[in-house]
């Protein structure tokens, strides 16, 4: 597993009646693959995993693996409250042909450091799939500390971290302590270029769902040392990237996908599509972005 590059945390597409829209999902996948993304992540926050049934998660994963057909790795996110449920999905992911896992700390219960490490190790020891730990204390209230990562070095298949602490210097702390033991992928769109410049290996991206070519261009230019060229795109991109750090990021990004022609805005309750002044505001941000889209 090569934890480098741009990994879209893709949205799950629905029809207006709430049923899965696999045709639109595949249309978006085509746009991601054409842009040159390096992997696909299913079932994250943007994927509305918490409102998908077990059968829908299985369908989504199975059909994605078949559709992608080895072009890039397919990563399944695990966000469960019970250790046994997380282990179930680790086994199921392997069975369905997923290439790796993104693993959140236990959901709903605020586990302490000992419990969180034990949870991660239990899942890692149950599978040989490579794992990326999702470290997002802002949204999920559990910080995976450097001391905890030290304990996790015992598990060879825990290979990467989705770095979403909002502290750019954490990239350097990880490098200083662990060298290249853990691959580091930025998980916050508005900090992506900064963390890539600080030696992050990749970008688990959100607005890539609507703007795949621009996201990949920023990554490729930074890694090629063409900082000024990347910065021009990134400055244009930032008002759009800020849609990723709002509680309604799913609605915002899905609206952007729709306006970009590679998605629909339909979400599943309790989420609702945008209305009123909020909708006008977000539409205007996206419209300006589309009108001034850089020539790549």
KASULPE-V497144 format. One record per residue. RES is the residue in three letters. OMEGA is omega in radians with two decimals (none if undefined). Layout:
RES	OMEGA
RES	OMEGA
This chain:
UNK	-3.13
UNK	-3.09
UNK	3.12
UNK	3.07
UNK	-3.11
UNK	3.13
UNK	3.11
UNK	2.93
UNK	-2.91
UNK	3.04
UNK	3.02
UNK	-3.07
UNK	3.11
UNK	2.86
UNK	-3.13
UNK	3.14
UNK	3.08
UNK	3.12
UNK	3.14
UNK	3.09
UNK	-3.07
UNK	3.12
UNK	3.12
UNK	3.09
UNK	-3.14
UNK	3.08
UNK	3.11
UNK	3.08
UNK	3.11
UNK	3.13
UNK	3.12
UNK	-3.11
UNK	3.12
UNK	-3.13
UNK	3.09
UNK	3.08
UNK	-2.99
UNK	3.12
UNK	3.13
UNK	3.10
UNK	-3.13
UNK	2.93
UNK	3.04
UNK	3.08
UNK	3.13
UNK	3.12
UNK	3.13
UNK	-3.06
UNK	-3.04
UNK	-3.14
UNK	3.06
UNK	3.06
UNK	3.08
UNK	-3.12
UNK	3.14
UNK	3.10
UNK	3.13
UNK	3.11
UNK	-3.10
UNK	-3.11
UNK	-3.10
UNK	-3.09
UNK	3.09
UNK	3.11
UNK	-3.14
UNK	-3.07
UNK	-3.13
UNK	2.99
UNK	3.03
UNK	-3.13
UNK	3.07
UNK	3.09
UNK	3.05
UNK	-3.07
UNK	3.09
UNK	3.07
UNK	3.06
UNK	3.13
UNK	-3.02
UNK	3.10
UNK	-3.08
UNK	3.13
UNK	-3.10
UNK	3.11
UNK	3.09
UNK	3.10
UNK	3.07
UNK	-3.09
UNK	3.05
UNK	3.10
UNK	-3.11
UNK	3.14
UNK	3.11
UNK	-3.13
UNK	-3.09
UNK	3.08
UNK	3.08
UNK	-3.09
UNK	-3.09
UNK	-3.08
UNK	2.87
UNK	-2.92
UNK	3.06
UNK	2.95
UNK	3.13
UNK	3.13
UNK	3.05
UNK	3.08
UNK	3.14
UNK	-3.08
UNK	3.07
UNK	-3.03
UNK	-3.12
UNK	-3.12
UNK	-3.14
UNK	3.12
UNK	3.13
UNK	3.11
UNK	-3.14
UNK	-3.11
UNK	3.13
UNK	3.11
UNK	-3.11
UNK	-3.11
UNK	-3.14
UNK	-3.02
UNK	3.00
UNK	3.08
UNK	3.06
UNK	-3.00
UNK	2.97
UNK	3.08
UNK	3.12
UNK	-3.09
UNK	-3.06
UNK	-3.11
UNK	-3.13
UNK	-3.08
UNK	-3.01
UNK	2.91
UNK	3.10
UNK	3.11
UNK	3.01
UNK	-3.02
UNK	3.09
UNK	3.11
UNK	3.10
UNK	3.08
UNK	3.07
UNK	3.10
UNK	-3.08
UNK	3.08
UNK	3.09
UNK	-3.09
UNK	-3.06
UNK	-3.12
UNK	2.91
UNK	-2.88
UNK	-2.98
UNK	3.06
UNK	2.92
UNK	-2.98
UNK	-3.11
UNK	3.13
UNK	-3.05
UNK	3.12
UNK	-3.07
UNK	-3.11
UNK	3.09
UNK	3.06
UNK	3.14
UNK	3.10
UNK	3.12
UNK	3.14
UNK	-3.10
UNK	-3.07
UNK	-2.95
UNK	-3.09
UNK	-3.14
UNK	-3.13
UNK	3.08
UNK	2.95
UNK	-3.08
UNK	3.10
UNK	3.10
UNK	3.14
UNK	-3.12
UNK	-3.02
UNK	-3.05
UNK	3.10
UNK	-2.96
UNK	-3.09
UNK	3.14
UNK	-3.12
UNK	3.06
UNK	3.10
UNK	3.10
UNK	2.99
UNK	3.01
UNK	-3.07
UNK	-3.05
UNK	-3.02
UNK	2.96
UNK	-2.85
UNK	3.11
UNK	-3.13
UNK	2.99
UNK	3.14
UNK	3.13
UNK	-3.06
UNK	-3.06
UNK	-3.07
UNK	-3.13
UNK	3.13
UNK	3.13
UNK	3.13
UNK	3.11
UNK	-3.14
UNK	-3.07
UNK	-3.12
UNK	3.11
UNK	-3.10
UNK	3.08
UNK	-3.14
UNK	-3.13
UNK	-2.99
UNK	-3.10
UNK	3.12
UNK	3.10
UNK	-3.08
UNK	3.12
UNK	3.11
UNK	-3.07
UNK	3.12
UNK	3.04
UNK	-2.98
UNK	-2.92
UNK	3.11
UNK	3.07
UNK	-3.14
UNK	3.13
UNK	3.04
UNK	-3.09
UNK	-3.03
UNK	3.12
UNK	3.10
UNK	3.11
UNK	-3.12
UNK	-3.13
UNK	-3.14
UNK	-3.09
UNK	-3.08
UNK	3.09
UNK	3.07
UNK	3.09
UNK	3.08
UNK	-3.12
UNK	-3.11
UNK	3.09
UNK	3.06
UNK	-3.13
UNK	3.11
UNK	3.05
UNK	-3.09
UNK	-2.99
UNK	3.11
UNK	-3.13
UNK	-3.12
UNK	0.32
UNK	3.04
UNK	3.06
UNK	3.08
UNK	-3.04
UNK	3.08
UNK	2.95
UNK	-3.07
UNK	-3.14
UNK	3.13
UNK	3.14
UNK	-3.14
UNK	-3.09
UNK	3.08
UNK	-3.12
UNK	3.10
UNK	-3.12
UNK	-3.14
UNK	3.11
UNK	3.10
UNK	-3.14
UNK	-3.12
UNK	-3.09
UNK	-3.12
UNK	-3.09
UNK	3.07
UNK	-3.08
UNK	none
